[in-house]
Amino acid sequence: MKDKKENHHFFLRGLAAIGVIVLFLSPLDCLGQMDELFGGVKMSDNLETVKEEMEKHCVSVEGISIDTEEISFPLAQFTEQHLICSDCKRYDYYFFDKIVFTFSDGQLSFISAKGDGVSKISDIEYYEGYKFYTGKDNMVIHEKENEAFFLTKEGLHTNLFAWKNPYLSTGKVVTKYTASAVVPKVFKFGEAIQELKPRLRGMTTLLDEREFPNGEIQLNCFGMEYAGFPRKIEAKFNTEGKLSLLWILTAKQEESRLRKALIKAYGNPIFVNKTWEVFHDWQVSLRKDKPEVLVLSKEGVEKHKIQVMGIGENH
């Protein structure tokens, strides 16, 4: 899920504990987070550019200009403007009651946001025992194991911080992972989360549960071996509490290997376009615009067909 996760998962320094976050963001340090949360909005953008983007995601967008003699914002010398965006939604899990973009002398210089979406961005220790830091290095520290990880954008998507790197161990360690692209048998569609979780605990390096505002639940399963590597698998449960789909997070660079593994497991794809390669009666799909494998229950196949043939799947 991502993740999400993926991933996907974006990390902010200084997350306020009171439920209101004030974001001091710079284009260098936090472009990834801003891109995810605000649809590509960048510091130094003008009001009209931000307004055009946020109108896609918010119920209402209102601009306010402060009279010259009333300007008090420290970063503003000549003009001060604020764009107030209410009831905003990004993807299926970032919800904000209000986002305020502040412009100094015509350029975006500050963002404040409030709402449930804050808790979905990340906590400084969102996963037990791990600490996340923004910046160009995308650093993750696992204090208990005295380990530090520095990730690329692709590494964040695949959640490589949760990989138990065998080369960190003493001596020469060669690890062979399950090469099969068959969906792990532990996942049974229609099963309740309470039934699945106990079986997963011994098969994962980390298990994290997230509840979405619409009542769906996602179980993030780290370290699940699939197609040659331990991966993050996002198991989603519908509003009835039943397992309905899986997202298996992968990387673009391994697309050809995954294709070969999927063909070995299920035969040649039954449908191909620029975004999807579909296998196994539409229940298994290789996604190419965002590197993932989607696995569906039989009940989810028809909806997926419509989306693939039409506008595509959003995740």
PERAVEN-V631816 format. One record per pair of residues at least 12 apart in sequence whose C-alpha atoms are under 6 Angstrom apart, sorted by the first residue. I is the first residue (numbers start at 1). J is the second residue. If there is no record, write none. Layout:
# PERAVEN-V631816
i->I j->J
i->I j->J
This chain:
# PERAVEN-V631816
i->1 j->234
i->6 j->157
i->7 j->157
i->8 j->157
i->10 j->33
i->10 j->121
i->11 j->122
i->11 j->132
i->11 j->134
i->12 j->134
i->20 j->114
i->21 j->113
i->22 j->112
i->23 j->111
i->23 j->112
i->27 j->43
i->29 j->135
i->29 j->136
i->43 j->108
i->43 j->109
i->44 j->107
i->44 j->108
i->45 j->107
i->45 j->108
i->46 j->106
i->46 j->107
i->57 j->88
i->57 j->89
i->58 j->86
i->58 j->87
i->58 j->88
i->59 j->87
i->60 j->85
i->60 j->86
i->61 j->84
i->61 j->85
i->62 j->83
i->62 j->84
i->63 j->82
i->63 j->83
i->64 j->81
i->64 j->82
i->65 j->81
i->66 j->80
i->75 j->104
i->76 j->104
i->76 j->105
i->78 j->105
i->79 j->104
i->79 j->105
i->80 j->103
i->80 j->104
i->81 j->102
i->81 j->103
i->82 j->101
i->82 j->102
i->83 j->100
i->83 j->101
i->84 j->100
i->85 j->98
i->85 j->99
i->86 j->98
i->94 j->117
i->95 j->116
i->95 j->117
i->96 j->114
i->96 j->115
i->96 j->116
i->96 j->117
i->97 j->114
i->97 j->115
i->98 j->113
i->98 j->114
i->99 j->112
i->99 j->113
i->100 j->112
i->129 j->142
i->130 j->142
i->137 j->150
i->138 j->150
i->138 j->151
i->158 j->249
i->158 j->250
i->177 j->228
i->177 j->229
i->178 j->225
i->178 j->228
i->179 j->227
i->179 j->228
i->180 j->227
i->181 j->226
i->181 j->227
i->181 j->261
i->181 j->262
i->182 j->265
i->189 j->243
i->189 j->244
i->189 j->297
i->190 j->242
i->190 j->243
i->191 j->242
i->191 j->243
i->192 j->241
i->192 j->242
i->204 j->222
i->204 j->223
i->204 j->224
i->205 j->222
i->205 j->223
i->206 j->222
i->207 j->220
i->207 j->221
i->208 j->220
i->215 j->239
i->216 j->237
i->216 j->238
i->216 j->239
i->217 j->236
i->217 j->237
i->218 j->235
i->218 j->236
i->219 j->234
i->219 j->235
i->220 j->234
i->221 j->233
i->232 j->249
i->233 j->247
i->233 j->248
i->234 j->246
i->234 j->247
i->244 j->297
i->245 j->295
i->245 j->296
i->246 j->294
i->246 j->295
i->247 j->293
i->247 j->294
i->248 j->292
i->248 j->293
i->249 j->292
i->250 j->291
i->250 j->292
i->251 j->291
i->252 j->291
i->266 j->280
i->275 j->287
i->275 j->288
i->275 j->289
i->282 j->301
i->283 j->295
i->283 j->296
